Amino acid sequence: MKTADRYLRSHVEPCANVRAGFSLFEVMLSLAIFLAAFVAISQLSSNGMNAAVQARLQTRAVLRCESKLAEIVAAIEPLEDVTDQPFQDDEQWKWSLQTASGPHADIRHVTVSVNYEGANDLASTSFVMTRLLRDPTVFEMAALAAAEEAASELGGL
């Protein structure tokens, strides 16, 4: 019984050498882990904000390019080459139009590009869209030929 008593006392009673609290090494190690995690999270946040700005600018560039191409298809803008023409609503955005002959005589290869020059590379973007369009001069010549033919038929009556 004395052996069991002695065993319990030695394991239950606190030792005189045990200290309460943290050592300086443990505090410094936890501080280093916290700072590393903080730096990693702030870097991720910064990268996320930069990606959001780029995505917003790229979306605006796509929408402006589609809009300008729709104006060209609707014949609001002439089908003539243009370089660095500013948009009416925001002069920092510029657009260009290049036309070339297409695979057929009445088809034109149209390329519209939109550029935005910001303060740095992260705030700048560009987008290019290409489309094949029927040449409007072919329609005009066909309409003139049809009008002349109709006039000659009326004049012959």
C-alpha positions in Angstrom: 0.0 0.0 0.0 2.9 2.3 0.8 4.2 1.8 -2.7 0.9 2.8 -4.3 0.7 5.8 -2.0 4.2 6.9 -2.9 3.4 6.4 -6.6 0.3 8.5 -6.5 1.9 11.3 -4.6 4.8 11.6 -7.0 2.4 11.8 -10.0 -0.3 13.9 -8.6 1.6 16.5 -6.6 3.1 19.2 -8.8 6.9 19.3 -9.1 8.8 22.2 -7.9 10.6 22.7 -11.2 7.4 23.2 -13.4 6.9 26.9 -14.5 3.7 28.4 -15.6 3.6 30.7 -18.8 5.4 30.8 -22.2 9.1 31.0 -22.8 10.5 33.8 -25.0 11.2 31.3 -27.8 7.6 30.2 -27.9 6.4 33.8 -28.0 8.8 34.7 -30.8 7.9 31.6 -32.8 4.2 32.3 -32.5 4.8 36.0 -33.5 6.8 34.9 -36.6 4.0 32.5 -37.7 1.4 35.2 -37.2 3.4 37.8 -39.3 4.1 35.2 -42.1 0.4 34.5 -42.3 -0.5 38.2 -42.3 1.9 38.9 -45.1 0.6 36.0 -47.2 -3.0 37.1 -46.7 -2.2 40.7 -47.5 -0.4 39.6 -50.7 -3.4 37.5 -51.7 -5.7 40.5 -51.1 -3.5 42.8 -53.2 -3.4 40.2 -56.1 -7.2 39.9 -55.9 -7.7 43.6 -56.1 -5.4 43.9 -59.1 -7.1 41.0 -60.9 -10.5 42.7 -60.2 -9.3 46.0 -61.8 -7.9 44.1 -64.8 -11.2 42.1 -65.2 -13.3 45.3 -65.0 -11.1 47.1 -67.6 -11.1 44.0 -69.9 -14.9 43.8 -69.7 -15.3 47.5 -70.6 -12.9 47.0 -73.5 -14.9 44.0 -74.8 -18.2 45.9 -74.5 -16.8 49.0 -76.2 -15.3 46.9 -79.0 -18.6 45.1 -79.6 -20.5 48.4 -79.5 -18.2 50.0 -82.1 -18.4 46.9 -84.4 -22.2 47.0 -84.1 -22.1 50.7 -85.2 -20.0 49.7 -88.2 -22.4 46.9 -89.2 -25.3 49.2 -88.9 -23.5 51.8 -91.1 -23.5 54.4 -88.3 -19.7 54.5 -88.7 -18.2 54.5 -92.2 -16.3 51.4 -93.3 -13.0 53.4 -93.5 -9.7 52.9 -91.7 -9.4 54.9 -88.5 -6.5 55.1 -86.0 -6.7 56.1 -82.3 -10.0 57.8 -82.5 -11.3 58.7 -79.0 -14.8 57.6 -77.8 -17.2 60.5 -77.3 -18.1 59.6 -73.7 -14.5 58.9 -72.4 -11.5 60.2 -74.3 -9.1 57.9 -72.5 -10.6 55.0 -74.5 -9.4 55.0 -78.1 -10.5 52.8 -81.0 -9.1 51.9 -84.4 -10.5 50.3 -87.4 -8.7 48.4 -90.2 -10.3 47.0 -93.2 -8.9 44.6 -95.8 -10.3 42.6 -98.7 -11.8 39.3 -97.6 -11.9 35.8 -99.1 -14.5 36.9 -101.7 -15.0 40.1 -103.8 -17.9 41.4 -101.8 -16.6 40.5 -98.4 -14.4 42.8 -96.2 -12.2 41.7 -93.3 -12.9 44.3 -90.5 -10.7 44.5 -87.4 -11.7 46.8 -84.5 -9.3 47.4 -81.6 -10.0 49.3 -78.4 -7.2 50.6 -76.1 -7.2 52.2 -72.7 -3.9 53.8 -71.5 -3.9 54.1 -67.7 -1.2 55.3 -65.3 0.6 52.0 -65.4 0.5 48.5 -66.9 -2.1 47.3 -64.4 -4.4 50.1 -65.3 -4.1 49.6 -69.1 -5.9 47.2 -71.4 -6.7 46.5 -75.0 -9.0 44.3 -77.0 -9.2 43.3 -80.7 -12.3 41.9 -82.5 -12.4 40.7 -86.1 -15.4 40.1 -88.3 -16.2 39.5 -92.0 -18.7 42.0 -93.4 -20.3 42.4 -96.8 -18.9 45.4 -98.6 -21.5 48.2 -98.6 -20.3 49.5 -102.0 -21.5 46.2 -103.6 -25.0 46.9 -102.2 -24.9 50.5 -103.4 -23.8 49.5 -106.9 -26.5 46.8 -107.0 -29.1 49.4 -105.9 -28.0 51.9 -108.5 -28.1 49.2 -111.3 -31.6 48.1 -110.2 -32.8 51.8 -110.2 -31.3 52.4 -113.6 -33.0 49.2 -114.9 -36.3 50.2 -113.4 -36.0 53.7 -114.9 -35.2 52.3 -118.4 -38.2 50.0 -118.2 -40.5 52.8 -117.2 -39.0 55.0 -119.9 -39.5 52.3 -122.6 -43.2 52.1 -121.8 
